[in-house]
Amino acid sequence: MKNNILDEDDFLIEYCEKKDLKGLTHHYYDVFNYNKTIKVSEYKHYFKYREKFKSLTPGKLEKVFGKDFVRHFEIAYQIWLLEEQ
Protein backbone atom coordinates (compact mmCIF):
# COMPACT_ATOMS: atom_id res chain seq x y z
CA MET A 1 0.00 0.00 0.00
CA LYS A 2 1.33 3.41 -0.99
CA ASN A 3 1.61 6.16 1.58
CA ASN A 4 1.68 9.04 -0.89
CA ILE A 5 -1.29 10.33 -2.82
CA LEU A 6 0.52 10.95 -6.11
CA ASP A 7 1.61 8.30 -8.59
CA GLU A 8 5.09 8.65 -10.04
CA ASP A 9 3.62 10.07 -13.29
CA ASP A 10 1.46 12.67 -11.54
CA PHE A 11 2.21 16.38 -11.44
CA LEU A 12 0.90 18.73 -8.78
CA ILE A 13 -0.15 22.02 -10.36
CA GLU A 14 -0.80 25.09 -8.23
CA TYR A 15 -3.11 27.87 -9.39
CA CYS A 16 -3.05 31.22 -7.62
CA GLU A 17 -5.91 33.63 -8.06
CA LYS A 18 -5.83 37.33 -7.40
CA LYS A 19 -6.64 38.62 -3.98
CA ASP A 20 -10.29 38.76 -3.05
CA LEU A 21 -12.08 41.63 -1.32
CA LYS A 22 -10.55 40.62 2.02
CA GLY A 23 -7.04 40.71 0.53
CA LEU A 24 -6.60 36.94 0.57
CA THR A 25 -4.93 35.04 -2.26
CA HIS A 26 -6.58 31.73 -3.07
CA HIS A 27 -4.52 28.70 -4.03
CA TYR A 28 -5.97 25.73 -5.89
CA TYR A 29 -4.19 22.48 -6.67
CA ASP A 30 -4.71 19.93 -9.43
CA VAL A 31 -3.13 16.54 -9.85
CA PHE A 32 -2.39 16.07 -13.55
CA ASN A 33 -1.44 12.81 -15.21
CA TYR A 34 -0.92 12.96 -18.99
CA ASN A 35 -1.36 9.22 -19.59
CA LYS A 36 -4.59 9.05 -17.61
CA THR A 37 -5.95 12.23 -19.21
CA ILE A 38 -5.54 11.08 -22.81
CA LYS A 39 -7.33 7.82 -21.97
CA VAL A 40 -10.52 9.65 -20.94
CA SER A 41 -13.03 9.03 -23.75
CA GLU A 42 -14.06 12.69 -23.94
CA TYR A 43 -10.46 13.73 -24.59
CA LYS A 44 -10.67 12.30 -28.12
CA HIS A 45 -13.62 14.58 -28.84
CA TYR A 46 -11.83 17.56 -27.27
CA PHE A 47 -8.75 16.86 -29.37
CA LYS A 48 -10.82 16.72 -32.57
CA TYR A 49 -12.50 20.05 -31.73
CA ARG A 50 -9.14 21.72 -31.07
CA GLU A 51 -7.62 20.36 -34.28
CA LYS A 52 -10.62 21.20 -36.47
CA PHE A 53 -11.27 24.68 -35.07
CA LYS A 54 -7.82 26.17 -34.40
CA SER A 55 -9.24 29.58 -33.40
CA LEU A 56 -11.59 28.05 -30.83
CA THR A 57 -10.54 29.00 -27.31
CA PRO A 58 -10.62 26.41 -24.52
CA GLY A 59 -13.02 28.60 -22.54
CA LYS A 60 -15.69 28.12 -25.21
CA LEU A 61 -15.48 24.37 -24.74
CA GLU A 62 -16.28 24.56 -21.01
CA LYS A 63 -20.00 24.38 -21.78
CA VAL A 64 -19.46 21.10 -23.62
CA PHE A 65 -16.87 19.38 -21.42
CA GLY A 66 -16.96 21.24 -18.11
CA LYS A 67 -14.39 23.55 -16.54
CA ASP A 68 -12.31 20.85 -14.83
CA PHE A 69 -12.09 18.57 -17.87
CA VAL A 70 -11.15 21.47 -20.13
CA ARG A 71 -8.34 22.48 -17.78
CA HIS A 72 -6.84 18.97 -17.88
CA PHE A 73 -7.57 18.37 -21.55
CA GLU A 74 -5.93 21.64 -22.56
CA ILE A 75 -2.77 20.83 -20.62
CA ALA A 76 -2.61 17.44 -22.39
CA TYR A 77 -3.28 19.08 -25.76
CA GLN A 78 -0.51 21.65 -25.24
CA ILE A 79 1.92 18.88 -24.24
CA TRP A 80 1.00 17.01 -27.43
CA LEU A 81 1.63 20.16 -29.50
CA LEU A 82 5.07 20.56 -27.93
CA GLU A 83 5.92 16.93 -28.62
CA GLU A 84 4.94 17.36 -32.28
CA GLN A 85 7.38 20.23 -32.83
N, CA, C and O atoms as a GROMACS GRO file, in nm:
protein
  340
    1MET      N    1   0.084  -0.118   0.000
    1MET     CA    2   0.000   0.000   0.000
    1MET      C    3   0.089   0.124   0.000
    1MET      O    4   0.185   0.134   0.076
    2LYS      N    5   0.054   0.219  -0.088
    2LYS     CA    6   0.133   0.341  -0.099
    2LYS      C    7   0.092   0.441   0.008
    2LYS      O    8  -0.026   0.452   0.043
    3ASN      N    9   0.189   0.513   0.060
    3ASN     CA   10   0.161   0.616   0.158
    3ASN      C   11   0.134   0.751   0.095
    3ASN      O   12   0.065   0.834   0.153
    4ASN      N   13   0.189   0.774  -0.026
    4ASN     CA   14   0.168   0.904  -0.089
    4ASN      C   15   0.043   0.903  -0.177
    4ASN      O   16  -0.004   0.798  -0.218
    5ILE      N   17  -0.007   1.019  -0.203
    5ILE     CA   18  -0.128   1.033  -0.282
    5ILE      C   19  -0.097   1.030  -0.431
    5ILE      O   20  -0.177   0.980  -0.510
    6LEU      N   21   0.017   1.081  -0.470
    6LEU     CA   22   0.052   1.095  -0.611
    6LEU      C   23   0.121   0.970  -0.664
    6LEU      O   24   0.202   0.908  -0.595
    7ASP      N   25   0.087   0.934  -0.788
    7ASP     CA   26   0.161   0.830  -0.859
    7ASP      C   27   0.290   0.893  -0.911
    7ASP      O   28   0.304   1.015  -0.910
    8GLU      N   29   0.382   0.810  -0.956
    8GLU     CA   30   0.509   0.865  -1.004
    8GLU      C   31   0.494   0.948  -1.131
    8GLU      O   32   0.581   1.030  -1.160
    9ASP      N   33   0.385   0.930  -1.206
    9ASP     CA   34   0.362   1.006  -1.329
    9ASP      C   35   0.274   1.129  -1.306
    9ASP      O   36   0.243   1.200  -1.402
   10ASP      N   37   0.233   1.154  -1.184
   10ASP     CA   38   0.146   1.267  -1.154
   10ASP      C   39   0.226   1.395  -1.133
   10ASP      O   40   0.339   1.393  -1.085
   11PHE      N   41   0.164   1.505  -1.169
   11PHE     CA   42   0.221   1.638  -1.144
   11PHE      C   43   0.123   1.716  -1.059
   11PHE      O   44   0.002   1.712  -1.083
   12LEU      N   45   0.173   1.786  -0.961
   12LEU     CA   46   0.090   1.873  -0.878
   12LEU      C   47   0.101   2.014  -0.935
   12LEU      O   48   0.210   2.070  -0.942
   13ILE      N   49  -0.012   2.070  -0.975
   13ILE     CA   50  -0.015   2.202  -1.036
   13ILE      C   51  -0.087   2.297  -0.941
   13ILE      O   52  -0.197   2.269  -0.895
   14GLU      N   53  -0.022   2.409  -0.912
   14GLU     CA   54  -0.080   2.509  -0.823
   14GLU      C   55  -0.130   2.627  -0.905
   14GLU      O   56  -0.059   2.679  -0.991
   15TYR      N   57  -0.254   2.669  -0.877
   15TYR     CA   58  -0.311   2.787  -0.939
   15TYR      C   59  -0.330   2.892  -0.830
   15TYR      O   60  -0.384   2.862  -0.723
   16CYS      N   61  -0.285   3.012  -0.856
   16CYS     CA   62  -0.305   3.122  -0.762
   16CYS      C   63  -0.399   3.223  -0.826
   16CYS      O   64  -0.376   3.265  -0.940
   17GLU      N   65  -0.501   3.261  -0.756
   17GLU     CA   66  -0.591   3.363  -0.806
   17GLU      C   67  -0.564   3.493  -0.734
   17GLU      O   68  -0.508   3.496  -0.625
   18LYS      N   69  -0.604   3.601  -0.797
   18LYS     CA   70  -0.583   3.733  -0.740
   18LYS      C   71  -0.652   3.745  -0.605
   18LYS      O   72  -0.742   3.668  -0.572
   19LYS      N   73  -0.608   3.840  -0.532
   19LYS     CA   74  -0.664   3.862  -0.398
   19LYS      C   75  -0.812   3.897  -0.407
   19LYS      O   76  -0.856   3.967  -0.498
   20ASP      N   77  -0.887   3.846  -0.311
   20ASP     CA   78  -1.029   3.876  -0.305
   20ASP      C   79  -1.051   4.007  -0.229
   20ASP      O   80  -0.956   4.078  -0.199
   21LEU      N   81  -1.174   4.037  -0.200
   21LEU     CA   82  -1.208   4.163  -0.132
   21LEU      C   83  -1.145   4.174   0.006
   21LEU      O   84  -1.122   4.285   0.055
   22LYS      N   85  -1.117   4.061   0.069
   22LYS     CA   86  -1.055   4.062   0.202
   22LYS      C   87  -0.902   4.065   0.193
   22LYS      O   88  -0.834   4.067   0.296
   23GLY      N   89  -0.849   4.066   0.071
   23GLY     CA   90  -0.704   4.071   0.053
   23GLY      C   91  -0.638   3.935   0.059
   23GLY      O   92  -0.515   3.926   0.071
   24LEU      N   93  -0.716   3.829   0.051
   24LEU     CA   94  -0.660   3.694   0.057
   24LEU      C   95  -0.635   3.640  -0.083
   24LEU      O   96  -0.717   3.659  -0.173
   25THR      N   97  -0.523   3.572  -0.101
   25THR     CA   98  -0.493   3.504  -0.226
   25THR      C   99  -0.536   3.359  -0.213
   25THR      O  100  -0.504   3.293  -0.114
   26HIS      N  101  -0.608   3.311  -0.311
   26HIS     CA  102  -0.658   3.173  -0.307
   26HIS      C  103  -0.567   3.083  -0.390
   26HIS      O  104  -0.528   3.118  -0.501
   27HIS      N  105  -0.535   2.968  -0.335
   27HIS     CA  106  -0.452   2.870  -0.403
   27HIS      C  107  -0.536   2.745  -0.429
   27HIS      O  108  -0.606   2.696  -0.340
   28TYR      N  109  -0.528   2.695  -0.552
   28TYR     CA  110  -0.597   2.573  -0.589
   28TYR      C  111  -0.493   2.476  -0.645
   28TYR      O  112  -0.395   2.518  -0.706
   29TYR      N  113  -0.514   2.349  -0.623
   29TYR     CA  114  -0.419   2.248  -0.667
   29TYR      C  115  -0.491   2.144  -0.752
   29TYR      O  116  -0.603   2.103  -0.722
   30ASP      N  117  -0.423   2.102  -0.858
   30ASP     CA  118  -0.471   1.993  -0.943
   30ASP      C  119  -0.363   1.888  -0.949
   30ASP      O  120  -0.244   1.918  -0.945
   31VAL      N  121  -0.406   1.763  -0.958
   31VAL     CA  122  -0.313   1.654  -0.985
   31VAL      C  123  -0.335   1.619  -1.132
   31VAL      O  124  -0.445   1.580  -1.172
   32PHE      N  125  -0.229   1.632  -1.211
   32PHE     CA  126  -0.239   1.607  -1.355
   32PHE      C  127  -0.154   1.488  -1.392
   32PHE      O  128  -0.039   1.476  -1.351
   33ASN      N  129  -0.214   1.397  -1.470
   33ASN     CA  130  -0.144   1.281  -1.521
   33ASN      C  131  -0.175   1.272  -1.670
   33ASN      O  132  -0.288   1.245  -1.710
   34TYR      N  133  -0.073   1.294  -1.753
   34TYR     CA  134  -0.092   1.296  -1.899
   34TYR      C  135  -0.150   1.164  -1.950
   34TYR      O  136  -0.246   1.164  -2.026
   35ASN      N  137  -0.092   1.054  -1.909
   35ASN     CA  138  -0.136   0.922  -1.959
   35ASN      C  139  -0.281   0.893  -1.922
   35ASN      O  140  -0.356   0.838  -2.003
   36LYS      N  141  -0.320   0.928  -1.802
   36LYS     CA  142  -0.459   0.905  -1.761
   36LYS      C  143  -0.554   1.000  -1.834
   36LYS      O  144  -0.666   0.962  -1.868
   37THR      N  145  -0.510   1.123  -1.856
   37THR     CA  146  -0.595   1.223  -1.921
   37THR      C  147  -0.627   1.184  -2.065
   37THR      O  148  -0.742   1.195  -2.107
   38ILE      N  149  -0.528   1.140  -2.141
   38ILE     CA  150  -0.554   1.108  -2.281
   38ILE      C  151  -0.635   0.979  -2.298
   38ILE      O  152  -0.683   0.951  -2.407
   39LYS      N  153  -0.650   0.902  -2.192
   39LYS     CA  154  -0.733   0.782  -2.196
   39LYS      C  155  -0.880   0.809  -2.167
   39LYS      O  156  -0.964   0.722  -2.188
   40VAL      N  157  -0.912   0.929  -2.119
   40VAL     CA  158  -1.052   0.965  -2.094
   40VAL      C  159  -1.122   0.975  -2.229
   40VAL      O  160  -1.072   1.043  -2.319
   41SER      N  161  -1.236   0.909  -2.244
   41SER     CA  162  -1.303   0.903  -2.375
   41SER      C  163  -1.337   1.041  -2.431
   41SER      O  164  -1.331   1.060  -2.552
   42GLU      N  165  -1.372   1.135  -2.346
   42GLU     CA  166  -1.406   1.269  -2.394
   42GLU      C  167  -1.285   1.344  -2.449
   42GLU      O  168  -1.302   1.438  -2.526
   43TYR      N  169  -1.166   1.304  -2.410
   43TYR     CA  170  -1.046   1.373  -2.460
   43TYR      C  171  -1.035   1.361  -2.612
   43TYR      O  172  -0.993   1.456  -2.678
   44LYS      N  173  -1.073   1.247  -2.667
   44LYS     CA  174  -1.066   1.230  -2.812
   44LYS      C  175  -1.154   1.333  -2.882
   44LYS      O  176  -1.116   1.388  -2.985
   45HIS      N  177  -1.272   1.358  -2.826
   45HIS     CA  178  -1.362   1.458  -2.884
   45HIS      C  179  -1.303   1.598  -2.868
   45HIS      O  180  -1.307   1.679  -2.962
   46TYR      N  181  -1.247   1.627  -2.751
   46TYR     CA  182  -1.183   1.756  -2.727
   46TYR      C  183  -1.070   1.779  -2.827
   46TYR      O  184  -1.059   1.886  -2.886
   47PHE      N  185  -0.988   1.677  -2.844
   47PHE     CA  186  -0.875   1.686  -2.937
   47PHE      C  187  -0.923   1.716  -3.078
   47PHE      O  188  -0.865   1.800  -3.147
   48LYS      N  189  -1.029   1.649  -3.122
   48LYS     CA  190  -1.082   1.672  -3.257
   48LYS      C  191  -1.134   1.814  -3.272
   48LYS      O  192  -1.111   1.878  -3.376
   49TYR      N  193  -1.203   1.866  -3.170
   49TYR     CA  194  -1.250   2.005  -3.173
   49TYR      C  195  -1.132   2.100  -3.188
   49TYR      O  196  -1.136   2.191  -3.272
   50ARG      N  197  -1.029   2.081  -3.107
   50ARG     CA  198  -0.914   2.172  -3.107
   50ARG      C  199  -0.837   2.166  -3.239
   50ARG      O  200  -0.785   2.268  -3.284
   51GLU      N  201  -0.831   2.049  -3.301
   51GLU     CA  202  -0.762   2.036  -3.428
   51GLU      C  203  -0.845   2.093  -3.543
   51GLU      O  204  -0.790   2.155  -3.635
   52LYS      N  205  -0.974   2.074  -3.539
   52LYS     CA  206  -1.062   2.120  -3.647
   52LYS      C  207  -1.083   2.271  -3.643
   52LYS      O  208  -1.083   2.337  -3.747
   53PHE      N  209  -1.100   2.325  -3.523
   53PHE     CA  210  -1.127   2.468  -3.506
   53PHE      C  211  -1.011   2.532  -3.430
   53PHE      O  212  -1.018   2.550  -3.309
   54LYS      N  213  -0.905   2.566  -3.502
   54LYS     CA  214  -0.782   2.617  -3.440
   54LYS      C  215  -0.804   2.748  -3.363
   54LYS      O  216  -0.735   2.774  -3.264
   55SER      N  217  -0.901   2.829  -3.407
   55SER     CA  218  -0.924   2.958  -3.340
   55SER      C  219  -1.015   2.945  -3.218
   55SER      O  220  -1.036   3.042  -3.145
   56LEU      N  221  -1.069   2.828  -3.195
   56LEU     CA  222  -1.159   2.805  -3.083
   56LEU      C  223  -1.079   2.810  -2.952
   56LEU      O  224  -0.980   2.739  -2.937
   57THR      N  225  -1.123   2.891  -2.859
   57THR     CA  226  -1.054   2.900  -2.731
   57THR      C  227  -1.104   2.791  -2.637
   57THR      O  228  -1.220   2.750  -2.646
   58PRO      N  229  -1.019   2.744  -2.547
   58PRO     CA  230  -1.062   2.641  -2.452
   58PRO      C  231  -1.183   2.684  -2.368
   58PRO      O  232  -1.268   2.601  -2.334
   59GLY      N  233  -1.190   2.812  -2.335
   59GLY     CA  234  -1.302   2.860  -2.254
   59GLY      C  235  -1.438   2.834  -2.318
   59GLY      O  236  -1.537   2.814  -2.248
   60LYS      N  237  -1.442   2.836  -2.451
   60LYS     CA  238  -1.569   2.812  -2.521
   60LYS      C  239  -1.610   2.665  -2.515
   60LYS      O  240  -1.726   2.632  -2.540
   61LEU      N  241  -1.517   2.579  -2.484
   61LEU     CA  242  -1.548   2.437  -2.474
   61LEU      C  243  -1.592   2.395  -2.334
   61LEU      O  244  -1.630   2.280  -2.312
   62GLU      N  245  -1.587   2.488  -2.239
   62GLU     CA  246  -1.628   2.456  -2.101
   62GLU      C  247  -1.775   2.416  -2.093
   62GLU      O  248  -1.812   2.334  -2.010
   63LYS      N  249  -1.858   2.473  -2.179
   63LYS     CA  250  -2.000   2.438  -2.178
   63LYS      C  251  -2.023   2.294  -2.224
   63LYS      O  252  -2.118   2.229  -2.182
   64VAL      N  253  -1.934   2.245  -2.309
   64VAL     CA  254  -1.946   2.110  -2.362
   64VAL      C  255  -1.884   2.007  -2.267
   64VAL      O  256  -1.945   1.904  -2.239
   65PHE      N  257  -1.763   2.035  -2.218
   65PHE     CA  258  -1.687   1.938  -2.142
   65PHE      C  259  -1.679   1.966  -1.992
   65PHE      O  260  -1.646   1.876  -1.914
   66GLY      N  261  -1.708   2.086  -1.952
   66GLY     CA  262  -1.696   2.124  -1.811
   66GLY      C  263  -1.561   2.187  -1.783
   66GLY      O  264  -1.462   2.156  -1.848
   67LYS      N  265  -1.559   2.276  -1.686
   67LYS     CA  266  -1.439   2.355  -1.654
   67LYS      C  267  -1.320   2.268  -1.615
   67LYS      O  268  -1.209   2.292  -1.662
   68ASP      N  269  -1.342   2.168  -1.531
   68ASP     CA  270  -1.231   2.085  -1.483
   68ASP      C  271  -1.172   1.999  -1.594
   68ASP      O  272  -1.050   1.987  -1.607
   69PHE      N  273  -1.259   1.938  -1.675
   69PHE     CA  274  -1.209   1.857  -1.787
   69PHE      C  275  -1.132   1.944  -1.886
   69PHE      O  276  -1.025   1.903  -1.932
   70VAL      N  277  -1.183   2.060  -1.918
   70VAL     CA  278  -1.115   2.147  -2.013
   70VAL      C  279  -0.976   2.184  -1.963
   70VAL      O  280  -0.881   2.187  -2.040
   71ARG      N  281  -0.964   2.212  -1.836
   71ARG     CA  282  -0.834   2.248  -1.778
   71ARG      C  283  -0.733   2.134  -1.800
   71ARG      O  284  -0.621   2.158  -1.843
   72HIS      N  285  -0.773   2.013  -1.771
   72HIS     CA  286  -0.684   1.897  -1.788
   72HIS      C  287  -0.662   1.864  -1.935
   72HIS      O  288  -0.550   1.836  -1.977
   73PHE      N  289  -0.769   1.868  -2.013
   73PHE     CA  290  -0.757   1.837  -2.155
   73PHE      C  291  -0.666   1.936  -2.227
   73PHE      O  292  -0.589   1.897  -2.314
   74GLU      N  293  -0.675   2.063  -2.190
   74GLU     CA  294  -0.593   2.164  -2.256
   74GLU      C  295  -0.446   2.147  -2.222
   74GLU      O  296  -0.359   2.167  -2.307
   75ILE      N  297  -0.416   2.110  -2.099
   75ILE     CA  298  -0.277   2.083  -2.062
   75ILE      C  299  -0.224   1.967  -2.147
   75ILE      O  300  -0.113   1.975  -2.201
   76ALA      N  301  -0.302   1.860  -2.159
   76ALA     CA  302  -0.261   1.744  -2.239
   76ALA      C  303  -0.245   1.783  -2.386
   76ALA      O  304  -0.151   1.739  -2.452
   77TYR      N  305  -0.336   1.865  -2.437
   77TYR     CA  306  -0.328   1.908  -2.576
   77TYR      C  307  -0.203   1.991  -2.601
   77TYR      O  308  -0.136   1.974  -2.702
   78GLN      N  309  -0.171   2.082  -2.509
   78GLN     CA  310  -0.050   2.165  -2.524
   78GLN      C  311   0.077   2.080  -2.516
   78GLN      O  312   0.174   2.107  -2.586
   79ILE      N  313   0.078   1.979  -2.431
   79ILE     CA  314   0.192   1.888  -2.424
   79ILE      C  315   0.207   1.814  -2.557
   79ILE      O  316   0.319   1.799  -2.607
   80TRP      N  317   0.096   1.769  -2.614
   80TRP     CA  318   0.100   1.701  -2.743
   80TRP      C  319   0.156   1.793  -2.851
   80TRP      O  320   0.238   1.751  -2.932
   81LEU      N  321   0.111   1.920  -2.852
   81LEU     CA  322   0.163   2.016  -2.950
   81LEU      C  323   0.314   2.034  -2.937
   81LEU      O  324   0.385   2.041  -3.037
   82LEU      N  325   0.362   2.042  -2.813
   82LEU     CA  326   0.507   2.056  -2.792
   82LEU      C  327   0.584   1.934  -2.839
   82LEU      O  328   0.694   1.946  -2.893
   83GLU      N  329   0.526   1.817  -2.819
   83GLU     CA  330   0.592   1.693  -2.862
   83GLU      C  331   0.597   1.682  -3.014
   83GLU      O  332   0.689   1.620  -3.069
   84GLU      N  333   0.500   1.741  -3.083
   84GLU     CA  334   0.494   1.736  -3.228
   84GLU      C  335   0.594   1.830  -3.295
   84GLU      O  336   0.624   1.814  -3.413
   85GLN      N  337   0.644   1.927  -3.223
   85GLN     CA  338   0.738   2.023  -3.283
   85GLN      C  339   0.874   1.964  -3.303
   85GLN      O  340   0.964   2.032  -3.353
   0.00000   0.00000   0.00000
